[in-house]
Amino acid sequence: MTLQAIVWAALAVWAPAATVGVLKLFPGLATKLLVEGVEQRNRKTLTAFKDELDRASSLAVEHAKGEIMGSYGTLKTSMDFLSASQSGLRSHSVDAVKALWGNMVAVREAHSALLTFEQILTEEEKQSVFSGADSRGLHFIESYRAENTHIALSQQYGAPSYEAHRPFCGERLWLIHVIHRNVLLRSGFLTHRGLVERSRVPLLDDTGVLQLLGAVLSSKEIDEAKRLPLSGLATLLGRLEAAFLQEAVTVMSGSKAVAEALSDLQTTLLLQNDAIRRGGSASGLASAEQLPRPQRFISVGE
């Protein structure tokens, strides 16, 4: 037997005994060696998981950016289309407002003498004029005695041609225009009938006039005007005109529904731009449930 073989045989016999002896002399050494082994295996597992997670996150970010870019292109196209449509619609709306307002001014001008009569005389003085007891002030309304006067005014300012503007002005603006016109036309009719019958019905006591005004104005506004000794009708007509002009601003700035849609699209585009700049939105990235789960770490006790 060679010397090398003798040495290896000795080590094979005495190595386990030597190991047991060392562990008895250093009892904490076994635990330390076990912990180091477990930590080394866990480090390898953690490194592998991080690499896998980074790959999954990169894929999720690229996928989200692709979806956002596609959505951005669609939204941009929609917004450009709506903006172009809105531009054409606004032109029609401005023309409609100008036409309706012009008709309101013309109707008021045609009844300017009647409105002057209503504003400068008290109710008693008006009653005297209608009854024939006092002719002062009669010249303001004398033209209404002829039946064809209020008929001609009704035909002139109630022309169907104004109906063509209705689709471009909105229902409320159209309603205010119609109420303003019809209140003046009915006032002219009541004045004609009062002169013929020599008996006046106060315009703001007429059920028809009140029903028309109530479609736009509040009961409080109407009651306050009725208590005025003079110019009650003119006050309410002024409020109708103010309501028309206020609504006209909204109509001329564009369709409310389209304006809201454009606002929503603009907000969405801003959010999409911000998401692209940040590399993807939270909704576009993979959620925690979608990412690969880490492998179970080995505990010291295993």
C-alpha positions as CSV (number, residue, x, y, z in Angstrom):
1,M,0.0,0.0,0.0
2,T,1.3,3.4,-0.9
3,L,1.7,6.3,1.5
4,Q,-1.1,8.3,-0.2
5,A,-3.5,5.5,0.1
6,I,-2.7,5.2,3.8
7,V,-3.4,8.9,4.3
8,W,-6.7,8.8,2.6
9,A,-7.8,5.8,4.5
10,A,-6.9,7.5,7.8
11,L,-8.9,10.6,6.8
12,A,-11.9,8.5,5.9
13,V,-11.9,6.9,9.3
14,W,-11.1,9.9,11.4
15,A,-12.9,12.8,9.5
16,P,-16.4,12.1,10.9
17,A,-15.0,11.8,14.4
18,A,-13.0,15.0,13.9
19,T,-16.1,16.8,12.6
20,V,-18.2,15.7,15.7
21,G,-15.4,16.9,17.9
22,V,-15.2,20.3,16.3
23,L,-19.0,20.7,16.7
24,K,-18.9,19.7,20.3
25,L,-16.1,22.3,20.9
26,F,-18.0,25.0,18.9
27,P,-21.8,24.4,19.3
28,G,-22.9,27.6,17.5
29,L,-21.0,26.8,14.4
30,A,-23.7,24.4,13.1
31,T,-26.4,27.0,13.3
32,K,-24.2,29.7,11.7
33,L,-23.4,27.4,8.8
34,L,-27.1,26.5,8.3
35,V,-28.2,30.1,8.3
36,E,-25.5,31.1,5.8
37,G,-26.6,28.3,3.5
38,V,-30.3,29.3,3.7
39,E,-29.5,33.0,3.1
40,Q,-27.4,32.1,0.0
41,R,-30.2,30.1,-1.5
42,N,-32.8,32.9,-0.7
43,R,-30.5,35.5,-2.3
44,K,-30.4,33.5,-5.5
45,T,-34.2,33.1,-5.5
46,L,-34.7,36.8,-4.8
47,T,-32.4,37.8,-7.6
48,A,-34.2,35.5,-10.1
49,F,-37.6,37.0,-9.0
50,K,-36.4,40.6,-9.4
51,D,-35.2,39.8,-12.9
52,E,-38.5,38.2,-13.8
53,L,-40.4,41.2,-12.3
54,D,-38.4,43.7,-14.2
55,R,-39.1,41.9,-17.5
56,A,-42.8,41.7,-16.7
57,S,-42.9,45.4,-15.7
58,S,-41.1,46.5,-18.9
59,L,-43.6,44.5,-21.0
60,A,-46.6,46.0,-19.1
61,V,-45.2,49.6,-19.6
62,E,-44.7,49.1,-23.4
63,H,-48.2,47.6,-23.7
64,A,-49.7,50.5,-21.8
65,K,-47.9,53.0,-23.8
66,G,-49.1,51.4,-27.0
67,E,-52.7,51.4,-25.8
68,I,-52.5,55.1,-24.7
69,M,-51.0,56.2,-28.0
70,G,-53.8,54.4,-29.8
71,S,-56.4,56.1,-27.6
72,Y,-54.7,59.4,-28.0
73,G,-54.9,59.2,-31.8
74,T,-58.6,58.3,-31.6
75,L,-59.4,61.1,-29.2
76,K,-57.4,63.6,-31.2
77,T,-59.3,62.7,-34.4
78,S,-62.7,63.0,-32.6
79,M,-61.8,66.3,-31.1
80,D,-60.7,67.7,-34.4
81,F,-64.0,66.5,-36.0
82,L,-66.1,68.0,-33.2
83,S,-64.2,71.3,-33.3
84,A,-64.7,71.6,-37.1
85,S,-68.4,70.8,-36.7
86,Q,-68.7,73.3,-33.8
87,S,-67.2,76.0,-36.0
88,G,-69.9,75.5,-38.6
89,L,-72.7,75.3,-36.1
90,R,-71.5,78.4,-34.3
91,S,-71.8,80.4,-37.5
92,H,-75.5,79.3,-37.9
93,S,-76.2,80.0,-34.3
94,V,-74.8,83.6,-34.5
95,D,-77.0,84.2,-37.6
96,A,-80.0,82.8,-35.7
97,V,-79.5,85.0,-32.7
98,K,-79.1,88.1,-34.9
99,A,-82.3,87.3,-36.8
100,L,-84.4,86.6,-33.7
101,W,-83.1,89.6,-31.8
102,G,-83.7,91.8,-34.8
103,N,-87.3,90.6,-34.9
104,M,-87.8,91.3,-31.2
105,V,-86.5,94.9,-31.6
106,A,-88.7,95.4,-34.7
107,V,-91.8,94.1,-32.8
108,R,-91.1,96.4,-29.9
109,E,-90.5,99.3,-32.2
110,A,-93.8,98.6,-34.0
111,H,-95.6,98.8,-30.6
112,S,-93.5,101.7,-29.3
113,A,-96.5,104.1,-29.2
114,L,-98.5,101.5,-27.2
115,L,-95.6,101.0,-24.8
116,T,-95.3,104.8,-24.3
117,F,-99.0,105.0,-23.5
118,E,-98.6,102.2,-20.9
119,Q,-95.6,103.8,-19.3
120,I,-96.6,107.5,-18.9
121,L,-100.3,107.2,-17.9
122,T,-101.8,105.9,-14.7
123,E,-104.4,103.2,-14.7
124,E,-107.2,105.8,-14.1
125,E,-106.0,107.9,-16.9
126,K,-105.9,104.9,-19.2
127,Q,-109.4,104.0,-18.3
128,S,-110.5,107.6,-19.1
129,V,-109.0,107.4,-22.6
130,F,-110.7,104.1,-23.4
131,S,-114.0,105.2,-22.1
132,G,-113.8,108.4,-24.2
133,A,-114.0,110.6,-21.1
134,D,-110.5,112.0,-21.8
135,S,-109.0,112.1,-25.3
136,R,-105.5,113.1,-24.1
137,G,-103.1,110.3,-24.8
138,L,-105.5,108.7,-27.4
139,H,-103.1,109.6,-30.2
140,F,-100.7,107.0,-28.9
141,I,-103.1,104.1,-29.5
142,E,-105.6,105.5,-32.0
143,S,-104.1,103.3,-34.8
144,Y,-105.2,100.2,-32.9
145,R,-108.8,101.0,-33.4
146,A,-108.7,99.7,-36.9
147,E,-108.9,95.9,-36.9
148,N,-106.4,95.5,-39.7
149,T,-103.7,97.1,-37.6
150,H,-103.0,94.3,-35.1
151,I,-103.7,91.7,-37.8
152,A,-101.0,93.2,-40.1
153,L,-98.6,93.3,-37.2
154,S,-99.3,89.7,-36.3
155,Q,-98.7,88.6,-39.9
156,Q,-95.5,90.7,-40.3
157,Y,-93.7,89.7,-37.1
158,G,-95.1,86.2,-36.8
159,A,-93.8,85.2,-40.2
160,P,-92.9,81.4,-40.5
161,S,-89.5,82.4,-42.0
162,Y,-88.1,82.8,-38.5
163,E,-88.8,79.1,-37.9
164,A,-85.8,78.3,-40.0
165,H,-83.6,79.6,-37.2
166,R,-85.1,77.4,-34.5
167,P,-82.7,74.4,-34.9
168,F,-79.7,76.6,-34.4
169,C,-80.7,78.7,-31.4
170,G,-81.8,76.3,-28.7
171,E,-85.3,75.8,-27.3
172,R,-85.0,78.3,-24.5
173,L,-83.8,81.2,-26.7
174,W,-86.6,80.4,-29.2
175,L,-89.2,80.3,-26.4
176,I,-88.1,83.7,-25.0
177,H,-88.3,85.2,-28.6
178,V,-91.8,83.8,-29.1
179,I,-93.1,84.9,-25.7
180,H,-91.7,88.5,-26.2
181,R,-93.3,88.7,-29.6
182,N,-96.7,87.2,-28.6
183,V,-97.0,89.4,-25.4
184,L,-96.7,92.5,-27.6
185,L,-99.0,91.2,-30.3
186,R,-101.7,90.2,-27.7
187,S,-101.3,93.6,-26.0
188,G,-102.1,95.2,-29.4
189,F,-105.1,93.0,-29.8
190,L,-106.4,93.8,-26.3
191,T,-105.9,97.5,-27.0
192,H,-107.9,97.2,-30.2
193,R,-110.7,95.4,-28.4
194,G,-110.8,97.9,-25.6
195,L,-111.1,100.8,-27.9
196,V,-113.9,99.2,-29.8
197,E,-115.7,98.2,-26.6
198,R,-114.8,101.4,-24.8
199,S,-113.6,99.4,-21.8
200,R,-110.0,98.6,-20.9
201,V,-108.7,95.5,-19.3
202,P,-105.3,96.1,-17.7
203,L,-102.7,94.2,-19.7
204,L,-101.1,92.6,-16.7
205,D,-104.5,91.4,-15.5
206,D,-105.2,89.5,-18.8
207,T,-105.0,85.7,-18.3
208,G,-103.4,85.2,-21.7
209,V,-100.6,87.8,-21.1
210,L,-99.8,86.3,-17.7
211,Q,-99.7,82.8,-19.0
212,L,-97.2,83.9,-21.7
213,L,-95.0,85.7,-19.2
214,G,-95.1,82.8,-16.8
215,A,-93.5,80.5,-19.3
216,V,-90.2,82.4,-18.8
217,L,-90.5,84.7,-15.8
218,S,-91.1,83.8,-12.2
219,S,-94.3,84.6,-10.3
220,K,-92.4,86.9,-8.0
221,E,-91.1,89.0,-11.0
222,I,-94.6,89.3,-12.5
223,D,-96.2,90.2,-9.1
224,E,-93.6,92.9,-8.5
225,A,-94.2,94.4,-11.9
226,K,-98.0,94.4,-11.4
227,R,-97.6,96.5,-8.3
228,L,-95.8,99.2,-10.2
229,P,-98.0,102.2,-10.9
230,L,-96.4,102.8,-14.3
231,S,-94.3,100.8,-16.8
232,G,-95.2,97.3,-15.4
233,L,-95.4,95.8,-18.9
234,A,-92.2,97.5,-20.1
235,T,-90.4,96.2,-17.0
236,L,-91.3,92.6,-17.8
237,L,-90.5,93.0,-21.5
238,G,-87.1,94.3,-20.4
239,R,-86.5,91.2,-18.3
240,L,-87.5,89.0,-21.2
241,E,-84.9,90.8,-23.4
242,A,-82.3,90.5,-20.7
243,A,-83.0,86.7,-20.4
244,F,-82.7,86.5,-24.2
245,L,-79.3,88.2,-24.3
246,Q,-78.0,86.1,-21.5
247,E,-79.1,82.9,-23.2
248,A,-77.7,84.2,-26.5
249,V,-74.2,84.3,-25.1
250,T,-74.4,80.6,-24.4
251,V,-75.9,79.8,-27.8
252,M,-73.3,81.9,-29.7
253,S,-70.4,80.3,-27.9
254,G,-71.6,76.9,-29.2
255,S,-73.8,74.0,-28.5
256,K,-73.8,73.2,-24.8
257,A,-73.7,69.4,-25.3
258,V,-70.9,69.7,-27.9
259,A,-69.0,72.2,-25.7
260,E,-69.2,69.7,-22.8
261,A,-68.0,66.9,-25.1
262,L,-65.1,69.0,-26.2
263,S,-64.2,69.8,-22.6
264,D,-64.3,66.1,-21.7
265,L,-62.1,65.2,-24.6
266,Q,-59.6,67.9,-23.8
267,T,-59.4,66.7,-20.2
268,T,-58.9,63.1,-21.4
269,L,-56.2,64.2,-23.8
270,L,-54.3,66.0,-21.1
271,L,-54.5,62.9,-18.9
272,Q,-53.3,60.7,-21.8
273,N,-50.4,63.1,-22.5
274,D,-49.4,63.1,-18.9
275,A,-49.6,59.3,-18.8
276,I,-47.4,59.0,-21.9
277,R,-44.9,61.4,-20.5
278,R,-44.7,59.3,-17.3
279,G,-44.3,56.1,-19.2
280,G,-47.8,54.7,-18.8
281,S,-50.8,55.1,-16.6
282,A,-51.6,53.2,-13.5
283,S,-54.6,51.6,-15.3
284,G,-52.3,50.6,-18.2
285,L,-49.6,48.9,-16.1
286,A,-49.9,45.4,-14.8
287,S,-51.5,45.2,-11.4
288,A,-50.0,43.5,-8.4
289,E,-52.3,40.5,-9.1
290,Q,-51.1,40.3,-12.7
291,L,-47.4,40.3,-11.9
292,P,-45.6,37.0,-11.3
293,R,-45.6,36.0,-7.6
294,P,-42.3,35.4,-5.8
295,Q,-41.2,31.9,-5.0
296,R,-41.6,30.9,-1.4
297,F,-38.4,31.7,0.6
298,I,-36.8,28.8,2.6
299,S,-37.0,29.3,6.3
300,V,-34.3,28.4,8.7
301,G,-36.3,25.7,10.2
302,E,-36.7,23.8,6.9
